[in-house]
Amino acid sequence: MELLQIQHYNNLSDGLRKKLETRISGFGKTVRYRFDIRRQLVDPLTKTEDKIWPSLYTLDPAKFTINDADEKRENVAKTKTIALIESVGADGKAERFAKARVKEPMKGELVLYIQDRPEDYQMCMYLEMHPKNKNGMFPDATKHQVFFRIDELAAATEERKTRSARKVAMDTAEKMSESELRVFADAMLWDRNQDEILLRNMAEDLAENEPDFFNDIVADKKTKILSVIKQALDNKYIQYNPEDGKLSYASTGQTIVVLGENAGLNGWGKYAEWFLTAGDAADGVYKKLEGMLKKQPA
Amino acid sequence: MAVTQGAVNKSYVSAIDFLDQRDIDPNIYDQSRDRAFTDIMKIVNRYKPATMFYYHNFVNQDVYEVGTISAVTSTGLAQIQFTINTASTFPRVGDLIMTSNSNNIGKQGRVQAVTFGSGTATITVRSVGGNSAPLYATVNDTVQFGSNAFAEKSTAPTNRRYSLTKYYNNIQIFREVDEITDVQKVAKIEVNVGGDYHILPYQTVQKLIKFNGDISVQMLAGVQSTTLFNDTNPFLADPSSGLPIQTTGGLDWYIITYGISDTAASLGTFGFTELDEIIDNFIANKAPNEQMVICGSRSYAVVSKFLKNLASSGVTSVRLNIDGRTLDFEVEQLKYRGWTFDFVHVPIFDHPQLFSSTLRADINGSLYFIPKGQVDTVDNGRQPYMQIRNTPTPFMGSAANKSANGIVTEWRTGALAEIPTSDTLELRTNWETAQGLEALAVKHMQKYRVV
């Protein structure tokens, strides 16, 4: 059921009504609106975060005006007053108006069943024209855009993408050989000498909770380089000086590269990038280090 | 001046410097009336010491929850299945339920199975009336889990864990200062305060009014800072010292953040529709049915027009009684649907430099409902719904140039103080207090905008 047109309320042009209908027909069976009314409470003592919603939030203004550019009728103004008419009096005039309200248990999300409930369809039309709807038809930049329609299609695509990434990551983590697992552990700066089961559990946990990060690490050439750098350092084939960020051979002191103070503070990523990008000189060093590690007794 | 000839007239005498007397009324008249406007302490004048600069309170959870049906698997049968997307962690096997579906009037069902999804619960319900009383479910029906029933030799139902919600607010440090030099301190002026013909008492009175006004404004409309005194990397900080600044959330902040916010569909109108809505909001939140309504003149006018048109039996003028204290306000009391509302006009809402209809239209045009009594604790104790929390004064001992009432401390420094503290000939008077508002059970409070 469409927005009720009583008196001067909701006297929309045919063009605008059609645009609204087309827009809403693309939403599917259900449409969700998220309201930015959550209060993030950070405990002063424990620094833990809690989320609290108001007991009742009412969207204002309940009545608003829009500019209906599609209005072509003679003697009909382009400025329209929009309201949700709840009841009509005996005199045929709008008597009560409904409002968009978000109660605490809804956790800031208003769900409308637009194909099953006519009143929800009306609410949807109303919200799509509301000036505080960030992705509505008439957002008012001078007002705080307190709510937006969740794009279900985009949300579903994103959820599927995450799920696929997780599946790939989990499969990869499960099928890693022991040596691959230890190389991965080096890249993550974990202790590669831990029990295989423990490393596998850590890798799977990472794959489950941060699949994109896991997949990036695995797919990355950098992973292998990071592993070689860490192993070479652990085995004291090379040494690192935090003062100037110099990486050099431990036996001769010959400089490999200098990347500046504390370049290795948060891992060996900067050095891995150097190995990847510095051309023949870096490739030569890398091959030499690989050779040294291969000679290492297992 | 040489001797001249002619009549001694007014212009002749007035031409002689300082000879004319001046008629100056020595009083200073209170045209600004800020003191009368800013005092809200009559409404909230209960103080409770705080031991820390953030104070917390816990509220309990509702023991019942209501679910909303988001999908229906089967309906119109003696055993049906549906999914709820609110209260999804509440249902358990054994619950007896009723729903808002009009086809289920006089029917009850027992939850036979619950399967939990992500933010949903799929529930299988069997009608207690058997095949002759099929149950119905449609999307957006609401479901209450009002009772439970078990078989002989049954095992225990699944345990439910009730959580607590914690709220907190901050103590805010308020300061004011007055400075005067040695010369102006003793130079006399034409007007007096309490018989004292110096500028100092006037300045002091003005500063104190402003100081108390600042506290009132913050208690009414202050916004709680996200920065706290214990932040190592504070966002709101003193630009020179880098130390954190924290502010207290006032009544308006409490209500719009945690309580009930509503508005008349047509601003400027107030009638039974709005009154019913206010009461329905309270009922939905189980608020007590005796409420104090504080408001400014504009919003009060809208209500008054409605009240004056009611039969006189509905409205009476009473003395306001809050928590056993009778206050001298002109109060209109309305009783309706078993609810009692005492409308109190609080001038600070009308203050043109603080909350005028153009400065803060929402505060100026709203009615603030606060329960009149005290809020119960779960073990039958009680606390006022609103009180001021204050930390102990950081000042030590007693001194001739310091005085305090336990809440606010005043001290004087400079060479002109009772005990000189420097060699600069000036008097500096400081005021300091650390206070914050505490509102309890805020879901019993409502802000309703009418104009």
Boltz contact constraints between the chains, C-beta under 6 A:
constraints:
  - contact:
      token1: [A, 39]
      token2: [B, 257]
      max_distance: 6.0
  - contact:
      token1: [A, 44]
      token2: [B, 54]
      max_distance: 6.0
  - contact:
      token1: [A, 44]
      token2: [B, 228]
      max_distance: 6.0
  - contact:
      token1: [A, 54]
      token2: [B, 258]
      max_distance: 6.0
  - contact:
      token1: [A, 55]
      token2: [B, 259]
      max_distance: 6.0
  - contact:
      token1: [A, 55]
      token2: [B, 260]
      max_distance: 6.0
  - contact:
      token1: [A, 55]
      token2: [B, 285]
      max_distance: 6.0
  - contact:
      token1: [A, 55]
      token2: [B, 443]
      max_distance: 6.0
  - contact:
      token1: [A, 56]
      token2: [B, 260]
      max_distance: 6.0
  - contact:
      token1: [A, 56]
      token2: [B, 281]
      max_distance: 6.0
  - contact:
      token1: [A, 57]
      token2: [B, 261]
      max_distance: 6.0
  - contact:
      token1: [A, 58]
      token2: [B, 261]
      max_distance: 6.0
  - contact:
      token1: [A, 58]
      token2: [B, 262]
      max_distance: 6.0
  - contact:
      token1: [A, 58]
      token2: [B, 263]
      max_distance: 6.0
  - contact:
      token1: [A, 60]
      token2: [B, 263]
      max_distance: 6.0
  - contact:
      token1: [A, 62]
      token2: [B, 265]
      max_distance: 6.0
  - contact:
      token1: [A, 96]
      token2: [B, 273]
      max_distance: 6.0
  - contact:
      token1: [A, 97]
      token2: [B, 265]
      max_distance: 6.0
  - contact:
      token1: [A, 105]
      token2: [B, 86]
      max_distance: 6.0
  - contact:
      token1: [A, 113]
      token2: [B, 139]
      max_distance: 6.0
  - contact:
      token1: [A, 113]
      token2: [B, 140]
      max_distance: 6.0
  - contact:
      token1: [A, 116]
      token2: [B, 139]
      max_distance: 6.0
  - contact:
      token1: [A, 117]
      token2: [B, 140]
      max_distance: 6.0
